[in-house]
Amino acid sequence: MNGLSVTAELDHHLTPHFEALRRFSSTAALKASPLYARLKLEIDRVLKGVAQEALTRDPSPARPAIRATAWNIERGRQVDNVVRVLREHPLIRGSDALLLTELDYGMARSGNRNVPREIASALGLHYAFAPCYVNLSKGSGLEDRAASDNAQALHGNALFARHPLRDAHAVSLPNGKDKMRGKEKRLGSQRALVATMDHPLGAVRLVSLHLDAHSTQRHRRRQMRLVLDHLDGLRPALPTLIGGDWNTSTYNSRRALYAILGFWRRVFMGVNYVIRNHYAHPDRWFERRLFRELERRGYRYRDLNQPGGCTLHYDVQSLALNSNLGDWIPQWCFKFINWSLREHQGKCSFKLDWFAGKGIAPASPPEVVEKLSETYGPLSDHDPILLDFLPRR
């Protein structure tokens, strides 16, 4: 075992102060307080940390192409089932790299488990984990009903690999909304996790990226641009794969009002038309500037993703999902959502998860791995995406 463990790198003594920190209604008010001044060094130490370990067993034989899976595992609340998928699924189990988003460490909603380390230990992988938030509350929706209190209260993104990872670091991204406003109060911001995997086919730079959900299309593009700026400055230049949940919902979700107005715009455009041509293809119009930015900077995405392959499936009957939305939009909105989806049995799907790459080429058609819960039980609100690729020198 090499490197610092998550416990050694990220453990902290902030928990006794959570109740006092939750009383602030804005980040500006929090940062102006004497309490924050006393805790700032510890908060910064945790949020700027990256924990990394090698929990590998026998070296993995080289494959003819590099297989990557990106997956938002929804906190890791169902981590045991997630591990089963990663270990047993005929396609996913052969992955050389896992680019995972939404992993908890010490959150009551996921059993106060160390999700990234448990995955790496169970599968015998190298891994790196970057916390994005110190959570001052238990979460959103039904998560606040968790029986216990948060322990370390960390949430972030991770990279896992069958081959060594090095030079792991994180890029802090600006928030799309004030994380101290609303029910789910958090310190921090999204962070892109970057590391180099030393694969037998050559070194590849990997980026696990989760863009903000409660933000504008312009803000998500800004976050992506900051990541690309950072990657452009790294030396040596290497084949690079970016993957994760980019929240390309087509909506301006910075405020509930903007999202509601956007919803009615889409209703007037035609629900069937929007579901078919925009939710499944956000790069065509509503999120096009983000994807044009990628291509302008030399990153390909069109042939690295299954065309129209949606990864999040909304169902008005889902209590957990609607409860999360209910923290944010008025309850009367759900009647209109249900009405708009009446011809679709109250369901619609979105393309939120993507790969983009520079200096790589697909080795086989990419795909969304669907309907995993039918075999493995409850997993996540997202489907994983899979790509076989070859680095180009």
C-alpha positions as CSV (number, residue, x, y, z in Angstrom):
1,M,0.0,0.0,0.0
2,N,1.4,3.4,-1.0
3,G,0.5,7.0,-0.3
4,L,-1.6,8.6,2.3
5,S,-4.9,7.0,3.3
6,V,-8.2,8.9,3.1
7,T,-8.2,8.9,6.9
8,A,-4.7,10.3,7.2
9,E,-5.2,13.0,4.6
10,L,-8.8,14.2,5.1
11,D,-9.9,13.6,8.7
12,H,-10.7,16.8,10.5
13,H,-12.2,18.2,13.7
14,L,-14.9,20.4,12.2
15,T,-17.9,18.3,13.2
16,P,-18.6,19.9,16.6
17,H,-18.9,23.3,14.8
18,F,-21.5,22.2,12.2
19,E,-24.5,23.4,14.1
20,A,-23.1,26.9,14.5
21,L,-22.0,27.0,10.9
22,R,-25.5,26.0,9.7
23,R,-26.9,29.2,11.2
24,F,-25.4,31.4,8.5
25,S,-27.7,32.1,5.6
26,S,-25.1,33.0,3.0
27,T,-21.4,32.3,2.3
28,A,-20.6,36.0,2.6
29,A,-22.0,36.2,6.1
30,L,-20.2,33.0,7.0
31,K,-16.8,34.2,5.8
32,A,-17.2,37.5,7.6
33,S,-17.7,35.7,10.9
34,P,-15.1,35.2,13.7
35,L,-16.0,31.5,13.7
36,Y,-15.0,31.0,10.1
37,A,-11.8,32.9,10.7
38,R,-10.9,30.4,13.4
39,L,-11.7,27.4,11.2
40,K,-10.5,28.6,7.8
41,L,-7.1,26.9,7.9
42,E,-8.7,23.5,8.7
43,I,-11.5,24.0,6.2
44,D,-9.0,24.9,3.5
45,R,-6.7,22.0,4.4
46,V,-9.6,19.5,3.9
47,L,-11.1,21.0,0.8
48,K,-7.7,21.3,-0.9
49,G,-6.7,17.8,-0.1
50,V,-6.5,14.8,-2.4
51,A,-6.3,11.3,-0.8
52,Q,-4.5,8.6,-2.8
53,E,-3.7,5.0,-2.2
54,A,-2.7,1.9,-4.1
55,L,-4.8,-1.0,-2.9
56,T,-3.9,-3.3,-5.8
57,R,-3.4,-7.0,-5.8
58,D,-1.9,-8.8,-8.8
59,P,-0.9,-6.6,-11.8
60,S,-3.6,-6.6,-14.5
61,P,-2.8,-7.8,-18.0
62,A,-2.9,-5.2,-20.7
63,R,-5.9,-5.1,-22.9
64,P,-5.8,-4.3,-26.7
65,A,-7.6,-1.0,-25.8
66,I,-8.1,1.1,-22.7
67,R,-11.6,0.7,-21.3
68,A,-13.1,3.5,-19.2
69,T,-16.3,3.8,-17.3
70,A,-17.8,7.0,-16.0
71,W,-20.6,6.9,-13.5
72,N,-22.4,9.2,-11.0
73,I,-23.0,6.7,-8.2
74,E,-25.4,9.0,-6.3
75,R,-23.4,9.4,-3.1
76,G,-22.5,5.7,-3.0
77,R,-25.6,5.1,-0.9
78,Q,-25.8,1.6,-2.5
79,V,-22.1,1.0,-2.5
80,D,-22.3,-2.8,-2.0
81,N,-24.5,-3.1,-5.2
82,V,-22.2,-0.7,-7.0
83,V,-19.2,-2.8,-6.1
84,R,-21.0,-5.9,-7.5
85,V,-21.6,-4.1,-10.8
86,L,-18.0,-3.0,-11.0
87,R,-16.7,-6.5,-10.2
88,E,-19.3,-8.7,-12.1
89,H,-20.8,-6.9,-15.0
90,P,-19.4,-8.4,-18.2
91,L,-18.6,-5.0,-19.8
92,I,-17.7,-2.9,-16.8
93,R,-15.6,-5.4,-14.8
94,G,-12.9,-5.1,-17.4
95,S,-12.5,-1.3,-17.1
96,D,-8.9,0.0,-16.8
97,A,-10.2,3.3,-15.4
98,L,-13.3,4.4,-13.4
99,L,-14.2,8.1,-13.4
100,L,-16.7,8.3,-10.6
101,T,-18.7,11.3,-9.3
102,E,-20.7,11.8,-6.2
103,L,-18.9,9.7,-3.6
104,D,-19.4,10.2,0.2
105,Y,-16.9,9.8,3.0
106,G,-18.6,9.9,6.4
107,M,-22.1,10.9,5.4
108,A,-25.1,9.6,7.3
109,R,-27.1,9.2,4.1
110,S,-24.6,6.5,2.9
111,G,-24.1,4.9,6.3
112,N,-21.1,7.0,7.3
113,R,-19.0,4.8,5.1
114,N,-15.7,5.6,3.3
115,V,-17.2,5.0,-0.2
116,P,-14.1,5.6,-2.3
117,R,-11.8,3.5,-0.2
118,E,-14.3,0.7,0.1
119,I,-14.6,0.5,-3.7
120,A,-10.8,0.5,-4.2
121,S,-10.3,-2.1,-1.5
122,A,-13.0,-4.4,-2.8
123,L,-11.7,-4.3,-6.4
124,G,-8.0,-4.0,-5.7
125,L,-7.4,-0.7,-7.4
126,H,-5.3,2.4,-7.3
127,Y,-7.5,5.4,-6.5
128,A,-7.5,9.1,-5.7
129,F,-10.4,11.0,-4.1
130,A,-10.9,14.8,-3.9
131,P,-13.5,16.2,-1.6
132,C,-15.7,19.0,-3.0
133,Y,-17.8,19.8,0.0
134,V,-17.9,19.6,3.7
135,N,-21.6,19.0,4.3
136,L,-23.1,20.9,7.2
137,S,-26.5,19.1,6.9
138,K,-27.4,15.5,6.0
139,G,-28.3,16.3,2.5
140,S,-31.4,17.0,0.3
141,G,-34.8,15.4,0.0
142,L,-35.2,12.3,2.0
143,E,-31.5,12.3,3.0
144,D,-32.3,14.4,6.1
145,R,-34.2,11.4,7.5
146,A,-31.0,9.4,8.0
147,A,-30.9,8.0,11.5
148,S,-27.3,9.0,12.5
149,D,-25.3,12.2,12.3
150,N,-22.6,12.9,9.7
151,A,-19.1,11.9,10.7
152,Q,-16.5,13.3,8.4
153,A,-19.3,14.8,6.2
154,L,-17.3,14.8,2.9
155,H,-18.5,14.5,-0.6
156,G,-16.5,14.5,-3.8
157,N,-15.2,12.8,-7.0
158,A,-12.7,10.0,-7.5
159,L,-10.6,8.1,-10.1
160,F,-9.8,4.4,-9.9
161,A,-7.4,2.5,-12.1
162,R,-5.9,-1.0,-12.5
163,H,-2.6,0.6,-13.3
164,P,-0.6,3.2,-11.3
165,L,-2.0,6.7,-10.8
166,R,0.3,9.6,-10.3
167,D,0.3,13.4,-10.1
168,A,-3.2,13.5,-8.7
169,H,-4.5,17.0,-8.0
170,A,-7.8,18.9,-8.1
171,V,-9.0,22.0,-9.8
172,S,-11.5,24.1,-7.8
173,L,-14.5,25.4,-9.9
174,P,-16.7,28.4,-9.0
175,N,-20.1,27.7,-7.6
176,G,-23.3,28.2,-9.7
177,K,-25.2,29.3,-6.5
178,D,-24.5,30.1,-2.9
179,K,-24.1,26.7,-1.2
180,M,-25.1,28.2,2.2
181,R,-28.6,29.2,0.9
182,G,-31.4,26.6,1.1
183,K,-31.8,23.3,3.0
184,E,-28.5,21.6,2.0
185,K,-25.7,23.8,3.4
186,R,-22.2,23.1,2.3
187,L,-18.7,24.5,2.4
188,G,-16.7,24.2,-0.8
189,S,-17.3,23.8,-4.5
190,Q,-17.1,21.3,-7.3
191,R,-13.6,20.1,-8.1
192,A,-12.2,18.4,-11.2
193,L,-9.9,15.5,-10.2
194,V,-6.9,15.0,-12.5
195,A,-4.4,12.2,-12.5
196,T,-2.1,10.4,-14.9
197,M,-2.6,6.6,-15.4
198,D,0.5,4.7,-16.4
199,H,-1.1,2.2,-18.7
200,P,1.0,-0.3,-20.7
201,L,-0.3,1.4,-23.9
202,G,1.0,4.7,-22.7
203,A,0.4,7.3,-20.1
204,V,-3.1,8.8,-20.2
205,R,-4.3,11.9,-18.3
206,L,-7.7,11.2,-16.6
207,V,-10.2,13.8,-15.4
208,S,-13.3,13.0,-13.2
209,L,-15.6,16.0,-13.7
210,H,-18.9,16.9,-12.2
211,L,-20.4,20.2,-13.3
212,D,-22.9,22.1,-11.2
213,A,-26.5,21.2,-11.4
214,H,-28.0,24.4,-10.0
215,S,-26.3,26.7,-12.5
216,T,-26.8,28.3,-15.9
217,Q,-25.7,26.8,-19.2
218,R,-23.1,29.7,-19.4
219,H,-21.8,28.8,-15.9
220,R,-21.3,25.1,-16.9
221,R,-19.4,26.2,-20.0
222,R,-17.3,28.5,-17.7
223,Q,-16.5,25.6,-15.4
224,M,-15.5,23.4,-18.4
225,R,-13.4,26.2,-19.8
226,L,-11.5,26.5,-16.5
227,V,-10.7,22.8,-16.6
228,L,-9.5,23.0,-20.2
229,D,-7.3,26.0,-19.4
230,H,-5.7,24.0,-16.6
231,L,-5.2,21.0,-18.8
232,D,-3.6,23.1,-21.5
233,G,-1.0,24.3,-19.0
234,L,0.1,20.8,-17.9
235,R,3.4,19.3,-19.1
236,P,4.1,17.1,-20.7
237,A,1.0,17.1,-23.0
238,L,-0.6,13.7,-22.8
239,P,-3.6,11.9,-24.3
240,T,-6.5,13.0,-22.1
241,L,-9.9,11.7,-21.2
242,I,-12.5,13.8,-19.4
243,G,-15.6,12.0,-18.1
244,G,-18.4,12.5,-15.7
245,D,-21.7,14.1,-15.0
246,W,-21.9,17.4,-16.7
247,N,-25.5,18.2,-15.8
248,T,-26.4,19.1,-19.4
249,S,-30.1,19.2,-18.5
250,T,-30.7,22.0,-21.1
251,Y,-32.0,24.2,-18.2
252,N,-30.9,27.4,-16.5
253,S,-31.3,26.0,-13.0
254,R,-29.6,28.7,-11.0
255,R,-32.9,29.6,-9.6
256,A,-36.2,27.8,-9.4
257,L,-38.0,30.6,-11.3
258,Y,-35.6,30.3,-14.2
259,A,-36.1,26.5,-14.4
260,I,-39.9,26.9,-14.2
261,L,-39.9,29.5,-17.1
262,G,-37.6,27.2,-19.0
263,F,-40.0,24.3,-18.5
264,W,-42.9,26.2,-20.0
265,R,-40.7,27.2,-22.9
266,R,-40.1,23.6,-23.6
267,V,-43.8,22.8,-23.3
268,F,-44.6,25.4,-25.9
269,M,-41.9,23.9,-28.1
270,G,-43.6,20.6,-27.9
271,V,-42.9,18.0,-25.2
272,N,-42.3,15.1,-27.6
273,Y,-40.0,17.3,-29.8
274,V,-37.9,18.4,-26.8
275,I,-37.6,14.9,-25.3
276,R,-36.4,13.5,-28.6
277,N,-34.3,16.3,-30.0
278,H,-33.0,18.2,-27.0
279,Y,-33.0,16.2,-23.7
280,A,-31.2,13.4,-25.6
281,H,-29.1,15.8,-27.6
282,P,-28.3,18.9,-25.4
283,D,-25.3,19.7,-27.6
284,R,-27.6,20.6,-30.5
285,W,-28.8,23.9,-29.0
286,F,-29.3,24.6,-25.3
287,E,-25.8,23.5,-24.2
288,R,-24.1,23.9,-27.6
289,R,-21.6,26.5,-26.4
290,L,-20.0,24.1,-23.9
291,F,-19.5,21.4,-26.6
292,R,-18.3,24.0,-29.2
293,E,-15.8,25.1,-26.6
294,L,-14.5,21.5,-26.3
295,E,-14.2,21.1,-30.1
296,R,-12.5,24.5,-30.4
297,R,-9.9,23.4,-27.9
298,G,-9.2,20.1,-29.8
299,Y,-11.3,17.8,-27.7
300,R,-13.6,15.3,-29.5
301,Y,-16.8,14.1,-28.0
302,R,-19.2,13.1,-30.8
303,D,-17.7,9.7,-31.4
304,L,-16.8,9.1,-27.8
305,N,-20.5,8.9,-26.6
306,Q,-23.5,6.8,-27.7
307,P,-25.6,9.2,-29.8
308,G,-28.8,10.1,-27.9
309,G,-27.8,7.8,-25.1
310,C,-29.6,9.2,-22.1
311,T,-28.2,8.5,-18.6
312,L,-30.8,9.9,-16.1
313,H,-34.4,8.9,-16.2
314,Y,-37.0,11.1,-14.5
315,D,-40.2,9.5,-13.2
316,V,-42.8,11.6,-11.5
317,Q,-43.6,8.6,-9.3
318,S,-40.1,8.5,-7.8
319,L,-40.6,9.7,-4.2
320,A,-36.8,10.3,-3.6
321,L,-36.2,12.3,-6.8
322,N,-39.4,14.4,-6.3
323,S,-38.5,15.0,-2.7
324,N,-35.1,16.4,-3.8
325,L,-36.8,18.6,-6.4
326,G,-39.3,19.6,-3.7
327,D,-36.6,21.2,-1.7
328,W,-36.1,23.6,-4.6
329,I,-39.3,24.1,-6.7
330,P,-42.9,24.7,-5.4
331,Q,-45.1,21.6,-5.0
332,W,-47.7,22.9,-7.5
333,C,-45.1,22.5,-10.2
334,F,-45.3,18.7,-10.0
335,K,-48.9,18.8,-11.3
336,F,-47.8,20.5,-14.5
337,I,-44.8,18.2,-14.9
338,N,-47.1,15.3,-14.6
339,W,-49.5,16.8,-17.1
340,S,-46.8,17.5,-19.6
341,L,-45.6,13.9,-19.4
342,R,-49.0,12.3,-19.6
343,E,-48.2,10.7,-23.0
344,H,-45.0,9.3,-21.6
345,Q,-46.3,7.6,-18.5
346,G,-44.8,10.4,-16.4
347,K,-41.3,9.7,-17.5
348,C,-38.5,11.3,-19.5
349,S,-34.8,10.9,-19.9
350,F,-31.8,13.3,-20.1
351,K,-28.3,13.0,-21.4
352,L,-26.1,14.3,-18.5
353,D,-23.0,12.1,-18.6
354,W,-20.3,12.4,-21.2
355,F,-16.7,11.6,-22.3
356,A,-14.5,14.0,-24.2
357,G,-10.9,13.4,-25.2
358,K,-7.8,14.8,-26.9
359,G,-5.1,12.6,-28.4
360,I,-7.3,9.5,-28.2
361,A,-9.5,7.6,-30.7
362,P,-12.4,5.2,-30.0
363,A,-11.6,1.6,-30.4
364,S,-15.3,0.4,-30.5
365,P,-18.7,2.1,-30.3
366,P,-19.3,3.8,-26.9
367,E,-22.4,2.9,-25.0
368,V,-24.6,3.6,-22.1
369,V,-25.0,0.6,-19.8
370,E,-28.7,0.5,-19.1
371,K,-31.1,-1.3,-16.7
372,L,-28.5,-2.5,-14.3
373,S,-30.9,-2.3,-11.3
374,E,-33.0,-5.1,-12.8
375,T,-30.1,-7.4,-12.1
376,Y,-28.2,-5.8,-9.2
377,G,-30.9,-4.0,-7.3
378,P,-30.9,-0.3,-6.3
379,L,-27.8,1.6,-7.6
380,S,-27.9,5.2,-8.7
381,D,-30.1,7.7,-10.5
382,H,-27.6,7.7,-13.4
383,D,-26.6,5.0,-15.8
384,P,-22.8,4.4,-16.4
385,I,-21.2,5.2,-19.7
386,L,-18.4,3.1,-21.2
387,L,-15.7,3.7,-23.8
388,D,-12.9,1.7,-25.3
389,F,-10.2,4.0,-26.7
390,L,-6.6,4.1,-27.9
391,P,-4.1,6.8,-27.1
392,R,-2.5,8.6,-30.0
393,R,1.0,10.0,-29.9
